[in-house]
Amino acid sequence: MNHPWLHRYALLLAACTLFLVVAGALVTSNDAGLSVPDWPLSYGKLMPEMEGGIFWEHGHRMVATTVGLLTIGLAIWIARVERRRWMKQLAWTALAAVVAQGLLGGMTVLFLLPKPVSISHACHAQLFFSTTVAIALFTSAAWRRGGRAVEDSGLHGLAIAVAASVFLQLALGAAARHQALGVLPHVLGAVLATGMVLWLVVRVLIRHADHDQLRKPALALLAIVVAQVFLGIGAYMSRIATLDAPQPMPVMVAFTVAHVAVGALTLAVSILLAIQIFRYVRRPEAELVAQSVTA
C-alpha cells in the first residue's frame, strides 16, 4: 500500500538531518564547541541569549531536538501503517540511533570534547543521515513499483567496498577536524574513496546504462564526488590561507561546512546505489551453479 505523505515526511526528516549535519559542522568550524558548558540545558535555561558561540552551539541543539521529534513521529507513523516488518524494525532502529546520537552529543559537552567521543558523534551523524535517506527510498512509490532484474558478477562486493571506503574517508575527515590525526590520512583516504567510486560508477554505466534504478544513482554519485573533491581542495586551501586569522574566517567556514555536508551526501548516495544493486542485480546463473558445486 502506497503512503505518499509518509514518503514526504521521510524526505522532510532526511532534509532536516542534513541541516543538522551542517549545524554540527558550523559548531566545529566556528570553534564554538563548549560555548555552552552544560547539558541538556544551556546555562541552566531552555533558551539562553543567542550570541557569539552560543548561537552556533545552542542552535545545533535546537535542530537536533527537532530531528529527534521528527524521528519519533516517523517511527510511530511507520509502526501504524506499514505492513513490512523490516521497515518497522528499521524505523525503531532509526529512533534508537537518534537517541544514541543525542547522548553522544551530551557526552562531548560533559567530558569536555574528548576526541574519540567527538569523532564518534560526527560519524554516527553521517550514518543516521544515510538511514533517513534509505527510509525515504523505501517509502517511495518508485520502490514499490520495482523494476527488472539484471545479471552481473562481483558488483555486490564492489558496492559494499565503495560505501565502506566513503565511510572510512568521512571518519578520517572527522578525526582531522577534531585534531586527532593530521590531514595526510584524510587526503590519502580521498584518493582511495574517489578511485573506488569511479570504478563502480564506470562499471555500472558501461554495463547497465539502460537501467534507470542503477544509472541515476550512479550519475548522482559521480556528480557529488566531483563536487566533493573540489570542495575538499577549497577547504584545505582556505584553511591554509587563514591560519594567521584571529578567528575562523567566513570563507574557510563556508568551504569546510559545504565539504562536510557533501560528504554526508556522498555516503548516503553510495549506500542508495548499493541498495539498488542488491535489489536489481543478481549473479549469473552459471556462477551460482559453480559455487554450489564447489560447496
Order of alpha helices (4+ residues) and beta strands (2+ residues): alpha-alpha-alpha-alpha-alpha-beta-alpha-alpha-alpha-alpha-beta-alpha
